[in-house]
Structures are given as structure tokens and as C-alpha cells.
Amino acid sequence: MLTVPADADLLIALAIAHFAEVFGGAPPDLEATQADLSALVEHLVQGASDPRRRALLAEALDAIDDGLAGDAVAGLLAAATAKSAANDPVDPVELLLARARELLRGP
């Protein structure tokens, strides 16, 4: 098992992939709950130094806690990525795959 730190955009990409239902369902013992995703986004809110990003993440957190549809939450999270701030399209799957390829290549 590989353990490496993840930056905020990678964590946001994981949350987007979850809410957009990009990947098939995880086994029940590994499946993320709403509480898990809420805690992840709360962690990102606390760590955000940019006020705009913090506000967008807080809005996404409220959407999760209010039970908004997954695509609405995914859209709010996508707006909070650094790529979005730079007006680049956000593709969470490509970001996750690129990170996986980096890890497989090794140092």
C-alpha cells in the first residue's frame, strides 16, 4: 500500500469523483459516507488560505450537509479547485489518474 500526502486539489478531485459517481461503488466496508465527505471538505475549508476558495468550499460543505444532489455538490467543489481559479477546466478523473501514474512510476 502506498501512502503519500495529497494536496487540496487532489482531495477535491476525489470528492468530485464521488459526488459525480465517476467510479463504480466501493465495497461496503470502504464506501465513503456523507459524514466522511463532510469531514473531508471541512478539513479543506480549515486549511484554505485563499478567501475565495474557503468560501466556495464552505458553500460545498453546506450543500453536502443539506443533502443537495451530487452533481450540484460536484460543481461547487470544481469551482474551488486551483485550476478553476485559473480558468482551466477541471477534470477530476484525469487529475486522479495522473497522480496514480506518478505513484506507480515511483521517485
Rosetta silent file (secondary structure, phi, psi, omega in degrees, C-alpha in Angstrom):
SEQUENCE: MLTVPADADLLIALAIAHFAEVFGGAPPDLEATQADLSALVEHLVQGASDPRRRALLAEALDAIDDGLAGDAVAGLLAAATAKSAANDPVDPVELLLARARELLRGP
SCORE:     score description
SCORE:     0.000 S_00000001
   1 L     0.000  132.147  177.572    0.000    0.000    0.000 S_00000001
   2 L   -92.831  136.292  175.672    1.311    3.436   -0.951 S_00000001
   3 L  -127.906  117.888  178.964    0.886    6.317    1.452 S_00000001
   4 L  -140.939  153.224  177.685    1.643    9.827    0.249 S_00000001
   5 L   -68.046  149.083  178.280    0.358   13.266    1.153 S_00000001
   6 L  -115.829  136.744  176.573   -2.404   14.666   -1.059 S_00000001
   7 L   -80.391  170.662 -175.766   -2.746   18.319   -1.957 S_00000001
   8 H   -59.145  -42.501 -178.837   -6.089   20.097   -1.710 S_00000001
   9 H   -63.025  -35.331  178.185   -6.868   19.802   -5.436 S_00000001
  10 H   -68.261  -41.493  177.621   -6.350   16.042   -5.309 S_00000001
  11 H   -65.154  -39.845  176.717   -8.658   15.721   -2.300 S_00000001
  12 H   -63.521  -41.101  178.760  -11.243   17.892   -4.043 S_00000001
  13 H   -60.389  -39.997  177.248  -10.914   15.679   -7.141 S_00000001
  14 H   -62.568  -43.785  179.163  -11.639   12.613   -5.024 S_00000001
  15 H   -65.370  -41.986  177.819  -14.734   14.271   -3.582 S_00000001
  16 H   -59.951  -46.795 -179.837  -15.891   15.390   -7.053 S_00000001
  17 H   -58.629  -38.559  178.379  -15.436   11.857   -8.386 S_00000001
  18 H   -64.476  -52.217 -175.326  -17.530   10.558   -5.504 S_00000001
  19 H   -70.324  -28.435  177.580  -20.390   13.032   -5.960 S_00000001
  20 L   -85.588   -0.206  179.457  -20.343   12.736   -9.753 S_00000001
  21 L    52.675   47.406 -177.330  -20.448    8.951   -9.357 S_00000001
  22 L   -71.383  -39.792 -177.372  -17.478    8.593  -11.693 S_00000001
  23 L  -105.310  157.920  176.631  -16.321    5.238  -10.343 S_00000001
  24 L   -62.415  165.590 -179.159  -18.327    2.148   -9.543 S_00000001
  25 L   -61.499  141.838  176.990  -19.455    1.603   -5.992 S_00000001
  26 L   -80.938  158.872  173.704  -16.833    0.714   -3.450 S_00000001
  27 L   -57.034  146.447 -175.442  -17.163   -2.357   -1.263 S_00000001
  28 L   -51.981  -35.010 -178.527  -19.421   -1.513    1.707 S_00000001
  29 L   -76.286  -11.532  178.400  -16.525   -1.571    4.182 S_00000001
  30 L  -113.592   -6.221 -175.170  -14.607    1.015    2.106 S_00000001
  31 L   -66.868  135.559  177.229  -17.506    3.161    0.898 S_00000001
  32 L   -76.488  140.343  177.139  -17.385    6.836    1.888 S_00000001
  33 L   -99.587  168.280  175.108  -20.346    8.155    3.836 S_00000001
  34 H   -57.889  -38.639  178.870  -21.822   11.653    3.732 S_00000001
  35 H   -63.589  -39.261  177.621  -20.172   12.204    7.121 S_00000001
  36 H   -61.775  -47.211 -178.431  -16.796   11.167    5.659 S_00000001
  37 H   -67.630  -37.731  177.390  -17.157   13.592    2.741 S_00000001
  38 H   -62.292  -43.827  178.706  -18.387   16.344    5.030 S_00000001
  39 H   -64.500  -39.179  178.096  -15.327   15.854    7.269 S_00000001
  40 H   -61.898  -48.461 -178.130  -13.017   15.919    4.237 S_00000001
  41 H   -68.586  -36.049  175.298  -14.453   19.179    2.933 S_00000001
  42 H   -59.885  -41.547  176.570  -14.437   20.689    6.451 S_00000001
  43 H   -60.056  -42.116  179.712  -10.719   19.831    6.613 S_00000001
  44 H   -67.595  -38.401  177.046  -10.209   21.593    3.274 S_00000001
  45 H   -60.216  -46.933 -178.027  -12.160   24.660    4.475 S_00000001
  46 H   -63.873  -31.828 -177.302   -9.947   24.897    7.567 S_00000001
  47 H   -90.764   -6.910 -176.226   -6.765   24.594    5.500 S_00000001
  48 L   -76.482  123.757  178.793   -7.716   27.037    2.734 S_00000001
  49 L   -91.512  -24.660  179.064   -5.689   30.229    2.847 S_00000001
  50 L   -81.615  124.276 -177.459   -7.410   31.863   -0.125 S_00000001
  51 H   -60.700  -37.494  178.969  -10.676   33.528    1.000 S_00000001
  52 H   -64.609  -45.650  179.158  -12.453   32.800   -2.302 S_00000001
  53 H   -63.270  -42.926  179.609  -11.519   29.129   -2.159 S_00000001
  54 H   -59.655  -42.774 -179.559  -12.510   28.929    1.505 S_00000001
  55 H   -65.023  -42.375  178.896  -15.933   30.446    0.695 S_00000001
  56 H   -64.926  -41.286  178.088  -16.523   28.036   -2.208 S_00000001
  57 H   -66.696  -38.396  177.545  -15.531   25.056   -0.086 S_00000001
  58 H   -64.040  -38.028  176.937  -17.787   26.264    2.740 S_00000001
  59 H   -64.665  -40.799  177.322  -20.644   26.518    0.237 S_00000001
  60 H   -65.223  -39.317  177.977  -19.922   22.953   -0.910 S_00000001
  61 H   -61.651  -44.707  176.928  -19.861   21.807    2.722 S_00000001
  62 H   -60.437  -40.620  179.964  -23.280   23.388    3.304 S_00000001
  63 H   -63.412  -40.918  177.442  -24.554   21.659    0.149 S_00000001
  64 H   -62.811  -49.359 -177.612  -23.300   18.282    1.419 S_00000001
  65 H   -64.893  -28.747  178.280  -24.838   18.826    4.837 S_00000001
  66 H   -84.219   -6.201  178.290  -28.128   19.936    3.224 S_00000001
  67 L    76.373   27.691  177.423  -28.206   16.785    1.074 S_00000001
  68 L   -61.588  160.219 -179.974  -28.064   18.560   -2.296 S_00000001
  69 L   -59.089  148.452 -177.765  -27.769   16.427   -5.417 S_00000001
  70 H   -56.389  -40.330 -178.455  -24.324   15.009   -6.167 S_00000001
  71 H   -67.913  -31.912  176.811  -23.889   16.940   -9.407 S_00000001
  72 H   -67.850  -43.158  178.325  -24.593   20.238   -7.606 S_00000001
  73 H   -64.857  -43.378  179.165  -22.010   19.429   -4.936 S_00000001
  74 H   -59.168  -40.378  178.827  -19.501   18.332   -7.600 S_00000001
  75 H   -64.375  -41.598  177.899  -19.970   21.660   -9.398 S_00000001
  76 H   -65.204  -41.315  178.634  -19.336   23.652   -6.232 S_00000001
  77 H   -65.678  -40.840  179.758  -16.237   21.610   -5.487 S_00000001
  78 H   -60.899  -37.579  179.529  -14.956   22.020   -9.048 S_00000001
  79 H   -65.883  -21.657 -177.187  -15.243   25.795   -8.707 S_00000001
  80 L   -89.391   -0.924 -179.771  -12.984   25.601   -5.632 S_00000001
  81 L   -79.517  157.113  178.205  -10.027   23.993   -7.399 S_00000001
  82 H   -62.898  -37.077  179.051   -6.904   25.943   -8.274 S_00000001
  83 H   -62.181  -40.240  178.912   -7.415   25.079  -11.946 S_00000001
  84 H   -62.659  -41.137  179.653  -10.877   26.623  -11.831 S_00000001
  85 H   -62.547  -28.357  178.928   -9.425   29.780  -10.314 S_00000001
  86 L   -92.421   10.193 -179.716   -7.028   29.905  -13.281 S_00000001
  87 L    63.234   26.257  173.324   -9.974   29.403  -15.686 S_00000001
  88 L   -97.016  142.162  177.622   -8.718   25.951  -16.704 S_00000001
  89 L   -64.670  145.766 -179.643  -11.285   23.179  -16.971 S_00000001
  90 L  -101.966  122.640  174.218  -11.233   20.732  -14.090 S_00000001
  91 L  -121.185   95.303 -175.228  -11.169   17.039  -14.922 S_00000001
  92 H   -60.613  -35.266 -179.232  -11.036   15.213  -11.601 S_00000001
  93 H   -65.528  -44.162  179.271  -10.606   11.809  -13.218 S_00000001
  94 H   -63.108  -39.844  177.916   -7.583   12.968  -15.226 S_00000001
  95 H   -61.935  -44.536  179.387   -6.073   14.527  -12.097 S_00000001
  96 H   -65.736  -42.163  179.149   -6.558   11.281  -10.159 S_00000001
  97 H   -66.040  -40.120  178.559   -5.172    9.151  -12.987 S_00000001
  98 H   -62.114  -41.850  179.543   -2.137   11.413  -13.404 S_00000001
  99 H   -66.006  -39.948  178.169   -1.424   11.151   -9.674 S_00000001
 100 H   -63.320  -41.726  178.176   -1.812    7.358   -9.798 S_00000001
 101 H   -62.509  -40.838  177.507    0.638    7.168  -12.720 S_00000001
 102 H   -59.551  -45.007 -178.721    3.140    9.299  -10.759 S_00000001
 103 H   -65.016  -38.772  179.991    2.866    6.981   -7.776 S_00000001
 104 H   -69.323  -33.023  177.403    3.317    3.880   -9.911 S_00000001
 105 H   -67.996  -33.229  179.718    6.405    5.375  -11.561 S_00000001
 106 L    82.617  179.299 -175.801    7.936    5.996   -8.159 S_00000001
 107 L   -69.698    0.000    0.000   10.529    8.570   -7.096 S_00000001
